[in-house]
Amino acid sequence: MPRWQHLLSAGQRPVGMLSAPASGAAARSLKPSAAQAVCCNDHEHCCPTGTTCDVQHGRCLNGHLSTPWFTKTAATVKTPPVEDVVCPDKSSTCPDGSTCCQLASGQWGCCPLPQAVCCSDHEHCCPTGTTCDVKHGRCLNGDLSMPWFTKTAATVKAPTDVVCPDKSSTCPDGSTCCQLASGQWGCCPLPQAVCCNDHEHCCPTGTTCDVQHGRCLNGDLSTPWFTKTAAGQWGCCPLPQAVCCHGEDISCGGRRLP
């Protein structure tokens, strides 16, 4: 009888001999996890943690236990979220990878380059690290000269009204709701403003109201305060999908509402 059969009959396995593929719970316990697998140096296969790759035979070894190795699959590449570039006026935006540049009209335009140089003609721009040659319509970097780029109009976000705490009064975008002496809501023409306790005026954020002198104080700096305006309020028309008339209290029949 060959020596290896004597070893098998004694419950031993000679070194280097491969076993049959594991099955059942043993095979499941050897399945590699996503974070702990052993990457084989053929760059195509992998083995469970705690095993070694037998590249010659395409197996995973753990002592005398041998199981088939696993084939790698292509990883999923996450696409980074695309975010618009918000211009300094906070309401105009440019596509991701572009630069906000002010136009001659005072509005904002978009240069199709990241961190671009905005040219003084308010119509063109150049790549970062270059200078604008407005006379010749070029971008210069030492002896290198290239054509400049034309700005496009930025996208302007539609203004959204500020809803006051009573949920029925609104103020224009960029303003602040402040309660009036009547208990109704008024609008301060400043964002995140300070509402003064005279219920008629307001001050910029970061300042305090000097009600006695009608001023806004920030340390030694004193500026005039601002007057609130009435907030827009909503009424109910007793018709479905009705037409809202321009008169504040006039119905479409020409009669004043009671």
Backbone as CSV, one residue per row, in Angstrom:
resi,resn,N_x,N_y,N_z,CA_x,CA_y,CA_z,C_x,C_y,C_z
1,MET,0.868,-1.200,0.000,0.000,0.000,0.000,0.896,1.239,0.000
2,PRO,0.576,2.226,-0.861,1.396,3.438,-0.883,1.365,4.146,0.472
3,ARG,2.456,4.928,0.755,2.561,5.580,2.063,1.450,6.582,2.295
4,TRP,1.021,7.266,1.232,-0.013,8.287,1.440,-1.336,7.682,1.859
5,GLN,-1.611,6.401,1.428,-2.840,5.744,1.866,-2.768,5.404,3.353
6,HIS,-1.560,5.040,3.835,-1.406,4.804,5.280,-1.691,6.081,6.062
7,LEU,-1.212,7.206,5.529,-1.462,8.477,6.209,-2.941,8.801,6.253
8,LEU,-3.672,8.591,5.130,-5.101,8.869,5.091,-5.860,7.987,6.056
9,SER,-5.455,6.684,6.135,-6.159,5.779,7.042,-5.935,6.171,8.489
10,ALA,-4.808,6.879,8.731,-4.530,7.339,10.104,-5.140,8.704,10.362
11,GLY,-5.895,9.264,9.396,-6.546,10.580,9.584,-5.636,11.734,9.316
12,GLN,-4.476,11.494,8.648,-3.549,12.565,8.340,-3.562,12.826,6.847
13,ARG,-3.124,14.055,6.458,-3.071,14.406,5.051,-1.668,14.879,4.733
14,PRO,-1.009,14.307,3.747,0.349,14.733,3.431,0.377,16.182,2.977
15,VAL,1.490,16.872,3.333,1.651,18.263,2.959,1.690,18.384,1.438
16,GLY,0.980,19.407,0.911,0.971,19.641,-0.528,-0.182,18.961,-1.226
17,MET,-0.892,18.074,-0.560,-2.020,17.430,-1.213,-3.245,18.309,-1.103
18,LEU,-3.981,18.519,-2.202,-5.154,19.384,-2.222,-6.384,18.568,-1.899
19,SER,-7.292,19.204,-1.194,-8.535,18.515,-0.862,-9.580,18.809,-1.911
20,ALA,-10.683,18.114,-1.822,-11.829,18.431,-2.663,-12.433,19.734,-2.205
21,PRO,-13.139,20.470,-3.071,-13.755,21.741,-2.675,-14.634,21.571,-1.464
22,ALA,-14.561,22.572,-0.563,-15.393,22.533,0.642,-16.834,22.742,0.258
23,SER,-17.743,22.208,1.062,-19.160,22.350,0.778,-19.892,22.729,2.049
24,GLY,-21.131,23.157,1.869,-21.981,23.446,3.016,-21.452,24.599,3.835
25,ALA,-21.520,24.428,5.193,-21.125,25.498,6.106,-19.663,25.851,5.952
26,ALA,-18.817,24.855,5.659,-17.393,25.128,5.517,-17.132,26.075,4.361
27,ALA,-17.796,25.849,3.221,-17.611,26.737,2.063,-18.147,28.118,2.352
28,ARG,-19.307,28.203,3.026,-19.880,29.519,3.319,-18.985,30.296,4.265
29,SER,-18.342,29.594,5.210,-17.491,30.297,6.160,-16.243,30.857,5.512
30,LEU,-15.879,30.320,4.314,-14.688,30.782,3.622,-14.985,31.835,2.568
31,LYS,-16.240,32.176,2.373,-16.584,33.199,1.379,-15.992,34.535,1.795
32,PRO,-15.229,35.220,0.903,-14.541,36.443,1.316,-15.512,37.578,1.567
33,SER,-15.236,38.369,2.592,-16.033,39.573,2.833,-15.457,40.710,2.017
34,ALA,-16.257,41.781,1.838,-15.847,42.885,0.978,-14.613,43.594,1.513
35,ALA,-14.441,43.606,2.849,-13.374,44.408,3.429,-12.178,43.584,3.860
36,GLN,-12.265,42.240,3.895,-11.204,41.451,4.489,-10.620,40.395,3.565
37,ALA,-10.938,40.390,2.291,-10.451,39.357,1.382,-8.956,39.511,1.125
38,VAL,-8.346,38.416,0.692,-6.949,38.421,0.280,-6.912,38.587,-1.232
39,CYS,-6.239,39.645,-1.714,-6.160,39.906,-3.148,-4.986,39.110,-3.724
40,CYS,-5.260,38.216,-4.657,-4.214,37.378,-5.245,-3.376,38.202,-6.216
41,ASN,-2.087,37.797,-6.342,-1.179,38.615,-7.140,-1.319,38.409,-8.640
42,ASP,-2.314,37.622,-9.071,-2.607,37.589,-10.508,-3.505,38.747,-10.904
43,HIS,-3.938,39.504,-9.881,-4.764,40.711,-10.087,-6.129,40.414,-10.701
44,GLU,-6.558,39.172,-10.655,-7.867,38.817,-11.188,-8.726,38.049,-10.186
45,HIS,-8.085,37.478,-9.152,-8.805,36.627,-8.219,-8.517,37.037,-6.782
46,CYS,-9.286,36.464,-5.855,-9.123,36.750,-4.439,-9.541,35.529,-3.630
47,CYS,-9.164,35.554,-2.353,-9.460,34.446,-1.448,-9.989,34.986,-0.134
48,PRO,-10.667,34.139,0.648,-11.187,34.591,1.943,-10.060,34.950,2.896
49,THR,-10.378,35.805,3.860,-9.405,36.167,4.875,-8.936,34.927,5.626
50,GLY,-7.672,34.864,5.957,-7.115,33.720,6.662,-6.610,32.633,5.753
51,THR,-6.774,32.797,4.425,-6.270,31.819,3.470,-5.167,32.454,2.641
52,THR,-4.513,31.635,1.848,-3.498,32.132,0.925,-3.873,31.697,-0.491
53,CYS,-3.404,32.459,-1.454,-3.719,32.190,-2.853,-2.741,31.155,-3.421
54,ASP,-3.281,30.136,-4.005,-2.477,29.167,-4.757,-2.702,29.499,-6.234
55,VAL,-1.850,30.399,-6.752,-2.044,30.913,-8.103,-1.848,29.810,-9.138
56,GLN,-0.948,28.865,-8.833,-0.654,27.808,-9.797,-1.873,26.939,-10.068
57,HIS,-2.662,26.653,-8.983,-3.807,25.753,-9.143,-5.154,26.472,-9.074
58,GLY,-5.125,27.800,-8.870,-6.383,28.546,-8.812,-7.216,28.181,-7.603
59,ARG,-6.563,28.085,-6.424,-7.258,27.645,-5.216,-6.925,28.590,-4.063
60,CYS,-7.717,28.495,-2.999,-7.467,29.199,-1.744,-7.113,28.149,-0.695
61,LEU,-5.979,28.331,-0.026,-5.477,27.329,0.904,-5.550,27.822,2.345
62,ASN,-5.974,26.929,3.221,-5.967,27.193,4.654,-5.530,25.901,5.329
63,GLY,-4.221,25.792,5.546,-3.692,24.530,6.046,-3.862,23.473,4.982
64,HIS,-4.567,22.387,5.304,-4.802,21.319,4.350,-6.113,21.512,3.583
65,LEU,-6.867,22.582,3.916,-8.144,22.823,3.252,-7.939,23.649,1.994
66,SER,-8.549,23.230,0.907,-8.418,23.922,-0.379,-9.802,24.177,-0.962
67,THR,-10.051,25.411,-1.365,-11.331,25.783,-1.971,-11.054,26.593,-3.238
68,PRO,-12.005,26.640,-4.172,-11.808,27.458,-5.381,-11.674,28.931,-5.024
69,TRP,-10.854,29.648,-5.782,-10.755,31.084,-5.515,-11.889,31.825,-6.194
70,PHE,-11.975,33.128,-5.927,-13.071,33.965,-6.399,-12.549,34.929,-7.463
71,THR,-13.392,35.218,-8.435,-13.038,36.159,-9.499,-13.494,37.567,-9.123
72,LYS,-12.611,38.529,-9.269,-12.945,39.910,-8.959,-13.897,40.479,-10.021
73,THR,-14.691,41.415,-9.607,-15.562,42.144,-10.531,-15.179,43.619,-10.510
74,ALA,-15.562,44.348,-11.524,-15.229,45.777,-11.604,-15.928,46.540,-10.490
75,ALA,-15.207,47.448,-9.859,-15.781,48.279,-8.808,-16.672,49.353,-9.423
76,THR,-17.645,49.797,-8.635,-18.529,50.883,-9.056,-17.892,52.210,-8.688
77,VAL,-17.723,53.069,-9.666,-17.130,54.387,-9.434,-18.246,55.391,-9.182
78,LYS,-18.239,55.986,-8.013,-19.265,56.972,-7.669,-18.997,58.274,-8.402
79,THR,-20.045,58.829,-8.959,-19.939,60.130,-9.611,-20.134,61.223,-8.582
80,PRO,-19.165,62.133,-8.423,-19.341,63.189,-7.417,-20.532,64.071,-7.760
81,PRO,-21.262,64.533,-6.748,-22.419,65.382,-7.019,-22.015,66.684,-7.694
82,VAL,-22.795,67.081,-8.680,-22.524,68.326,-9.402,-23.288,69.461,-8.727
83,GLU,-22.543,70.472,-8.333,-23.162,71.616,-7.664,-22.865,72.878,-8.462
84,ASP,-23.880,73.718,-8.610,-23.690,74.978,-9.308,-22.813,75.910,-8.472
85,VAL,-22.131,76.815,-9.169,-21.335,77.850,-8.510,-22.267,79.022,-8.217
86,VAL,-22.363,79.415,-6.957,-23.241,80.524,-6.554,-22.455,81.826,-6.654
87,CYS,-22.982,82.774,-7.398,-22.319,84.072,-7.584,-22.512,84.956,-6.350
88,PRO,-21.702,86.025,-6.232,-21.763,86.874,-5.033,-23.120,87.488,-4.719
89,ASP,-24.010,87.631,-5.735,-25.324,88.198,-5.427,-26.261,87.175,-4.796
90,LYS,-25.779,85.919,-4.658,-26.510,84.831,-3.981,-27.755,84.366,-4.736
91,SER,-28.068,84.978,-5.869,-29.246,84.549,-6.631,-28.887,84.075,-8.040
92,SER,-27.681,84.403,-8.509,-27.221,83.953,-9.815,-26.297,82.751,-9.638
93,THR,-26.374,81.806,-10.561,-25.538,80.614,-10.476,-24.919,80.312,-11.840
94,CYS,-23.751,79.651,-11.795,-23.057,79.197,-12.992,-22.826,77.695,-12.886
95,PRO,-22.662,76.996,-14.016,-22.439,75.550,-13.966,-21.171,75.190,-13.203
96,ASP,-21.146,73.980,-12.672,-19.981,73.482,-11.962,-18.748,73.547,-12.861
97,GLY,-17.622,73.995,-12.313,-16.398,74.092,-13.094,-16.238,75.407,-13.823
98,SER,-17.141,76.356,-13.600,-17.039,77.671,-14.230,-16.809,78.739,-13.161
99,THR,-16.715,79.988,-13.594,-16.425,81.108,-12.696,-17.435,82.220,-12.925
100,CYS,-17.927,82.811,-11.851,-18.821,83.971,-11.955,-18.006,85.217,-12.282
101,CYS,-18.396,85.944,-13.321,-17.756,87.203,-13.701,-18.863,88.228,-13.960
102,GLN,-18.671,89.419,-13.428,-19.705,90.442,-13.593,-19.699,90.984,-15.024
103,LEU,-20.894,91.221,-15.550,-21.058,91.764,-16.890,-21.134,93.292,-16.837
104,ALA,-21.115,93.919,-18.002,-21.183,95.383,-18.060,-22.498,95.902,-17.498
105,SER,-23.548,95.078,-17.563,-24.865,95.475,-17.049,-24.926,95.469,-15.535
106,GLY,-23.900,94.912,-14.883,-23.923,94.767,-13.435,-24.415,93.401,-13.004
107,GLN,-25.058,92.670,-13.916,-25.468,91.312,-13.617,-24.267,90.375,-13.725
108,TRP,-24.519,89.109,-13.390,-23.420,88.151,-13.370,-23.466,87.232,-14.581
109,GLY,-22.297,86.949,-15.133,-22.152,86.007,-16.226,-21.255,84.864,-15.809
110,CYS,-21.086,83.891,-16.705,-20.323,82.681,-16.398,-19.164,82.539,-17.373
111,CYS,-17.971,82.376,-16.837,-16.811,82.041,-17.644,-16.652,80.529,-17.610
112,PRO,-16.508,79.860,-18.761,-16.485,78.393,-18.787,-15.152,77.794,-18.341
113,LEU,-14.537,78.387,-17.317,-13.263,77.907,-16.783,-13.293,77.990,-15.256
114,PRO,-12.655,77.057,-14.559,-12.608,77.165,-13.094,-11.584,78.211,-12.663
115,GLN,-11.930,78.983,-11.650,-11.023,79.993,-11.073,-10.426,80.891,-12.159
116,ALA,-11.292,81.331,-13.075,-10.837,82.114,-14.224,-10.520,83.554,-13.837
117,VAL,-9.817,84.248,-14.748,-9.543,85.676,-14.615,-10.612,86.424,-15.403
118,CYS,-11.347,87.295,-14.735,-12.411,88.078,-15.393,-11.789,89.315,-16.024
119,CYS,-11.910,89.456,-17.324,-11.297,90.582,-18.029,-12.096,91.862,-17.807
120,SER,-11.401,92.994,-17.917,-12.005,94.288,-17.576,-12.995,94.780,-18.622
121,ASP,-13.107,94.087,-19.763,-14.123,94.496,-20.731,-15.499,93.969,-20.343
122,HIS,-15.572,93.165,-19.273,-16.818,92.612,-18.737,-17.534,91.678,-19.715
123,GLU,-16.826,91.200,-20.717,-17.425,90.268,-21.676,-16.615,88.988,-21.840
124,HIS,-15.333,89.030,-21.462,-14.448,87.904,-21.706,-13.702,87.512,-20.431
125,CYS,-13.005,86.377,-20.519,-12.248,85.881,-19.383,-11.078,85.042,-19.881
126,CYS,-10.144,84.750,-18.989,-8.940,83.997,-19.324,-8.668,82.935,-18.266
127,PRO,-7.878,81.906,-18.614,-7.564,80.866,-17.626,-6.774,81.425,-16.456
128,THR,-6.871,80.756,-15.317,-6.113,81.159,-14.145,-4.625,81.135,-14.452
129,GLY,-3.883,82.097,-13.951,-2.448,82.185,-14.200,-2.090,82.984,-15.424
130,THR,-3.103,83.465,-16.167,-2.845,84.303,-17.337,-3.380,85.707,-17.077
131,THR,-3.075,86.621,-17.980,-3.595,87.985,-17.906,-4.346,88.298,-19.196
132,CYS,-5.301,89.218,-19.086,-6.125,89.591,-20.235,-5.425,90.662,-21.068
133,ASP,-5.289,90.412,-22.329,-4.817,91.426,-23.284,-6.063,91.930,-24.001
134,VAL,-6.695,92.952,-23.403,-7.976,93.443,-23.911,-7.810,94.045,-25.302
135,LYS,-6.669,94.648,-25.561,-6.435,95.303,-26.850,-6.490,94.302,-28.002
136,HIS,-5.899,93.111,-27.789,-5.823,92.126,-28.863,-6.773,90.953,-28.655
137,GLY,-7.522,90.956,-27.572,-8.465,89.875,-27.331,-7.785,88.545,-27.087
138,ARG,-6.722,88.546,-26.254,-5.938,87.352,-26.013,-5.696,87.152,-24.513
139,CYS,-5.270,85.947,-24.176,-4.848,85.615,-22.815,-3.345,85.373,-22.861
140,LEU,-2.593,86.044,-21.995,-1.140,85.991,-22.036,-0.569,85.311,-20.807
141,ASN,0.451,84.486,-21.053,1.226,83.862,-19.975,2.670,83.818,-20.453
142,GLY,3.431,84.876,-20.130,4.781,85.000,-20.648,4.722,85.194,-22.145
143,ASP,5.412,84.341,-22.885,5.420,84.433,-24.353,4.241,83.686,-24.973
144,LEU,3.476,82.993,-24.148,2.341,82.221,-24.657,1.117,83.112,-24.793
145,SER,0.463,83.032,-25.936,-0.745,83.817,-26.209,-1.824,82.890,-26.736
146,MET,-3.021,83.016,-26.188,-4.139,82.182,-26.625,-5.402,83.030,-26.689
147,PRO,-6.406,82.621,-27.460,-7.653,83.396,-27.533,-8.358,83.420,-26.179
148,TRP,-9.020,84.525,-25.905,-9.761,84.582,-24.653,-11.125,83.940,-24.806
149,PHE,-11.853,83.793,-23.698,-13.135,83.097,-23.671,-14.258,84.106,-23.453
150,THR,-15.418,83.806,-24.040,-16.582,84.688,-23.915,-17.479,84.210,-22.780
151,LYS,-17.919,85.131,-21.957,-18.828,84.800,-20.855,-20.231,84.531,-21.387
152,THR,-20.965,83.745,-20.647,-22.384,83.513,-20.942,-23.212,84.008,-19.759
153,ALA,-24.479,84.209,-19.993,-25.353,84.714,-18.926,-25.514,83.672,-17.821
154,ALA,-25.506,84.126,-16.595,-25.727,83.239,-15.452,-27.214,82.936,-15.309
155,THR,-27.509,81.858,-14.633,-28.894,81.506,-14.334,-29.315,82.223,-13.058
156,VAL,-30.435,82.944,-13.137,-30.920,83.703,-11.981,-32.042,82.930,-11.319
157,LYS,-31.868,82.643,-10.045,-32.899,81.922,-9.299,-34.123,82.808,-9.113
158,ALA,-35.279,82.216,-9.240,-36.514,82.969,-9.005,-36.607,83.325,-7.522
159,PRO,-36.907,84.591,-7.204,-37.003,84.975,-5.788,-38.146,84.247,-5.091
160,THR,-37.913,83.903,-3.854,-38.948,83.249,-3.044,-39.286,84.144,-1.860
161,ASP,-40.572,84.300,-1.613,-40.993,85.146,-0.501,-40.616,84.524,0.838
162,VAL,-40.403,85.394,1.822,-40.158,84.961,3.194,-41.509,84.833,3.889
163,VAL,-41.804,83.667,4.418,-43.079,83.439,5.100,-42.930,83.819,6.564
164,CYS,-43.804,84.685,7.049,-43.757,85.148,8.437,-44.328,84.096,9.382
165,PRO,-44.058,84.236,10.685,-44.493,83.221,11.650,-45.989,82.940,11.680
166,ASP,-46.843,83.899,11.237,-48.282,83.619,11.246,-48.705,82.733,10.077
167,LYS,-47.721,82.389,9.208,-47.936,81.481,8.080,-48.848,82.041,6.985
168,SER,-49.342,83.259,7.153,-50.203,83.841,6.130,-49.651,85.147,5.579
169,SER,-48.682,85.768,6.281,-48.056,87.000,5.809,-46.715,86.668,5.181
170,THR,-46.360,87.422,4.144,-45.093,87.177,3.454,-44.354,88.485,3.213
171,CYS,-43.040,88.376,3.143,-42.176,89.504,2.817,-41.319,89.140,1.618
172,PRO,-40.833,90.134,0.865,-40.001,89.835,-0.307,-38.727,89.093,0.069
173,ASP,-38.204,88.355,-0.879,-36.951,87.635,-0.679,-35.853,88.609,-0.279
174,GLY,-35.043,88.244,0.716,-33.969,89.105,1.177,-34.377,90.072,2.258
175,SER,-35.604,89.954,2.740,-36.074,90.819,3.826,-36.361,89.981,5.073
176,THR,-36.809,90.651,6.131,-37.056,89.988,7.417,-38.440,90.356,7.923
177,CYS,-39.176,89.374,8.433,-40.481,89.638,9.038,-40.288,90.237,10.436
178,CYS,-40.940,91.348,10.699,-40.912,91.996,12.015,-42.345,92.371,12.401
179,GLN,-42.715,92.099,13.638,-44.081,92.383,14.068,-44.287,93.884,14.280
180,LEU,-45.448,94.362,13.848,-45.808,95.767,14.004,-46.537,95.980,15.322
181,ALA,-46.762,97.241,15.676,-47.459,97.565,16.927,-48.888,97.028,16.915
182,SER,-49.480,96.877,15.737,-50.849,96.365,15.624,-50.930,94.865,15.878
183,GLY,-49.758,94.198,15.936,-49.748,92.751,16.081,-49.604,92.039,14.753
184,GLN,-49.841,92.763,13.662,-49.637,92.186,12.337,-48.143,92.183,12.008
185,TRP,-47.817,91.623,10.848,-46.408,91.504,10.479,-46.029,92.515,9.420
186,GLY,-44.846,93.088,9.591,-44.277,93.994,8.609,-42.982,93.424,8.070
187,CYS,-42.396,94.134,7.104,-41.182,93.657,6.438,-40.053,94.664,6.604
188,CYS,-38.935,94.172,7.088,-37.718,94.980,7.134,-36.927,94.686,5.867
189,PRO,-36.500,95.698,5.125,-35.835,95.463,3.832,-34.394,95.002,3.969
190,LEU,-34.109,94.148,4.951,-32.770,93.623,5.179,-32.857,92.136,5.514
191,PRO,-31.895,91.320,5.098,-31.917,89.908,5.493,-31.446,89.730,6.930
192,GLN,-32.123,88.854,7.668,-31.747,88.521,9.052,-31.575,89.783,9.903
193,ALA,-32.523,90.708,9.753,-32.431,92.003,10.432,-32.796,91.896,11.903
194,VAL,-32.433,92.939,12.637,-32.824,93.095,14.041,-34.092,93.940,14.085
195,CYS,-35.161,93.405,14.671,-36.426,94.138,14.762,-36.399,95.019,16.013
196,CYS,-36.535,96.330,15.826,-36.476,97.259,16.965,-37.789,97.206,17.750
197,ASN,-37.703,97.485,19.061,-38.870,97.322,19.932,-39.858,98.473,19.849
198,ASP,-39.631,99.443,18.939,-40.682,100.435,18.697,-41.710,99.907,17.716
199,HIS,-41.440,98.684,17.163,-42.332,97.987,16.225,-42.550,98.741,14.919
200,GLU,-41.664,99.679,14.614,-41.768,100.408,13.345,-40.479,100.381,12.537
201,HIS,-39.363,100.084,13.203,-38.077,100.171,12.529,-37.260,98.897,12.742
202,CYS,-36.141,98.814,12.038,-35.263,97.653,12.142,-33.836,98.077,11.819
203,CYS,-32.892,97.195,12.148,-31.470,97.470,11.936,-30.794,96.248,11.316
204,PRO,-29.617,96.442,10.683,-28.905,95.307,10.091,-28.464,94.300,11.151
205,THR,-28.289,93.064,10.729,-27.807,92.033,11.638,-26.440,92.421,12.198
206,GLY,-26.222,92.137,13.469,-24.959,92.482,14.119,-24.951,93.849,14.748
207,THR,-26.055,94.606,14.595,-26.158,95.926,15.226,-27.253,95.896,16.290
208,THR,-27.354,96.966,17.043,-28.418,97.120,18.043,-29.210,98.393,17.742
209,CYS,-30.471,98.387,18.152,-31.343,99.533,17.905,-31.149,100.599,18.992
210,ASP,-30.896,101.828,18.576,-30.882,102.979,19.480,-32.203,103.708,19.250
211,VAL,-33.226,103.277,20.000,-34.580,103.794,19.772,-34.645,105.277,20.089
212,GLN,-33.877,105.745,21.072,-33.924,107.147,21.473,-33.496,108.077,20.349
213,HIS,-32.466,107.653,19.584,-31.927,108.522,18.545,-32.276,108.036,17.130
214,GLY,-32.982,106.919,17.046,-33.364,106.404,15.729,-32.171,105.960,14.903
215,ARG,-31.255,105.222,15.542,-30.028,104.809,14.883,-29.773,103.311,15.101
216,CYS,-28.857,102.782,14.304,-28.373,101.408,14.454,-26.914,101.478,14.880
217,LEU,-26.581,100.821,15.974,-25.247,100.946,16.564,-24.466,99.640,16.423
218,ASN,-23.186,99.799,16.087,-22.244,98.688,16.063,-20.912,99.224,16.571
219,GLY,-20.700,99.121,17.876,-19.535,99.738,18.492,-19.652,101.242,18.372
220,ASP,-18.639,101.884,17.789,-18.658,103.338,17.608,-19.360,103.752,16.315
221,LEU,-19.750,102.783,15.520,-20.405,103.092,14.240,-21.898,103.258,14.452
222,SER,-22.438,104.352,13.888,-23.866,104.647,13.997,-24.425,104.914,12.607
223,THR,-25.488,104.205,12.253,-26.132,104.387,10.946,-27.638,104.568,11.154
224,PRO,-28.321,105.230,10.205,-29.778,105.394,10.351,-30.483,104.040,10.334
225,TRP,-31.584,103.978,11.077,-32.329,102.723,11.052,-33.282,102.678,9.870
226,PHE,-33.917,101.535,9.667,-34.780,101.316,8.505,-36.230,101.220,8.953
227,THR,-37.147,101.667,8.064,-38.580,101.628,8.369,-39.196,100.368,7.782
228,LYS,-39.997,99.707,8.570,-40.686,98.503,8.101,-41.833,98.890,7.164
229,THR,-42.169,97.964,6.280,-43.344,98.116,5.420,-44.323,96.990,5.744
230,ALA,-45.571,97.169,5.353,-46.583,96.151,5.648,-46.290,94.879,4.864
231,ALA,-46.487,93.753,5.505,-46.304,92.460,4.846,-47.504,92.162,3.969
232,GLY,-47.289,91.366,2.951,-48.401,90.936,2.117,-49.228,89.894,2.843
233,GLN,-50.538,90.041,2.789,-51.435,89.083,3.431,-52.309,88.422,2.376
234,TRP,-52.861,87.299,2.742,-53.660,86.512,1.811,-55.113,86.457,2.256
235,GLY,-56.007,86.550,1.280,-57.424,86.355,1.537,-57.921,85.142,0.784
236,CYS,-59.167,84.782,0.990,-59.729,83.581,0.369,-60.858,83.962,-0.576
237,CYS,-60.800,83.522,-1.808,-61.883,83.694,-2.763,-62.753,82.434,-2.703
238,PRO,-64.079,82.599,-2.563,-64.951,81.424,-2.385,-65.253,80.692,-3.688
239,LEU,-64.272,80.624,-4.587,-64.448,79.944,-5.865,-63.238,79.060,-6.135
240,PRO,-63.423,77.898,-6.730,-62.268,77.059,-7.068,-61.532,77.612,-8.283
241,GLN,-60.210,77.621,-8.239,-59.363,78.075,-9.342,-59.790,79.451,-9.851
242,ALA,-60.046,80.359,-8.925,-60.568,81.683,-9.273,-59.472,82.595,-9.815
243,VAL,-59.885,83.697,-10.439,-58.986,84.746,-10.894,-58.894,85.792,-9.799
244,CYS,-57.656,86.087,-9.323,-57.469,87.075,-8.261,-57.365,88.456,-8.893
245,CYS,-58.253,89.376,-8.522,-58.278,90.721,-9.081,-57.226,91.593,-8.407
246,HIS,-56.874,92.698,-9.054,-55.797,93.548,-8.548,-56.253,94.410,-7.379
247,GLY,-57.533,94.744,-7.266,-58.001,95.527,-6.139,-57.881,94.738,-4.849
248,GLU,-57.482,95.391,-3.768,-57.234,94.689,-2.524,-58.493,94.071,-1.944
249,ASP,-59.670,94.738,-2.141,-60.879,94.227,-1.523,-62.049,94.237,-2.516
250,ILE,-61.759,94.107,-3.800,-62.798,94.148,-4.814,-62.955,92.770,-5.428
251,SER,-64.204,92.327,-5.533,-64.437,91.018,-6.154,-64.523,91.185,-7.673
252,CYS,-64.565,90.070,-8.386,-64.607,90.144,-9.844,-65.949,90.661,-10.344
253,GLY,-66.954,90.712,-9.509,-68.239,91.255,-9.906,-68.284,92.767,-9.809
254,GLY,-67.210,93.392,-9.333,-67.181,94.841,-9.248,-67.660,95.365,-7.920
255,ARG,-68.087,94.499,-7.008,-68.548,94.956,-5.700,-67.418,94.811,-4.686
256,ARG,-67.386,95.723,-3.744,-66.425,95.631,-2.677,-66.822,94.531,-1.705
257,LEU,-65.839,93.802,-1.230,-66.123,92.745,-0.277,-66.513,93.334,1.053
258,PRO,-67.394,92.705,1.807,-67.792,93.271,3.104,-66.629,93.228,4.078
